[in-house]
Amino acid sequence: MGQRGRKKGASGEESRALLLTIAAKEFANHGFYKTKISNIVKEANVTQPTFYLYFQNKEAIFQELVDSFRDRIFTLTKSSKLDSDIASENVPDKISAGLANIFTFFNENSDLTRIGFFMAPESEEIKRQLAWQIKMNLDSEVENGYFLPSLDTNLFSEILVGAIERLTITHLFQGKDTPENLAVHMVRLFLYGVGRDY
């Protein structure tokens, strides 16, 4: 069912979800200050009273989008932690799968990602918290023997977030590579490096 051709009598949840989808697109394309509620309701083909039935104001719907991004990325990151009993030959594939899930989420929710990861005032805090969650994963993985005991998990988690952020902008959102390929490239780089045997 198309956004403009939405069936009359759609449920409250459908209307609310549609408003969130349209708002994400508007915020991502025009920024917070240039986005107007009147444009959101026009694109969603609903009335302004319908908007205010679900959201107090523009700030409220924007914040819900940010919170949704934060919750979903943290859930994905927590679930990417390696279990304690993975065979060593399977570790690269497991890490790739976890990274690919994050890139896939970004790719399939590009408007939400632009808002939560890049535009929102708290985007830097979200990235800081993301790095902390990755560090917690890495600490557990070092303890389970997957990585060197000397690994600086704090520094490495910051490097990973920086790489994810940059590759999302330069490759994923530009359509230059798939989530799966980006994940594989990152794993090859970080697990095996770029040097020759000297």
Secondary structure, 3 states (H helix, E strand, C coil): CCCCCCCCCCCHHHHHHHHHHHHHHHHHHHHHHHCCHHHHHHHHCCCHHHHHHHCCCHHHHHHHHHHHHHHHHHHHHHHCCCCCCCCHHHHHHHHHHHHHHHHHHHHHCHHHHHHHHHHCCCHHHHHHHHHHHHHHHHHHHHHCCCCCCCCCHHHHHHHHHHHHHHHHHHHHCCCCCCHHHHHHHHHHHHHHCCCCCC
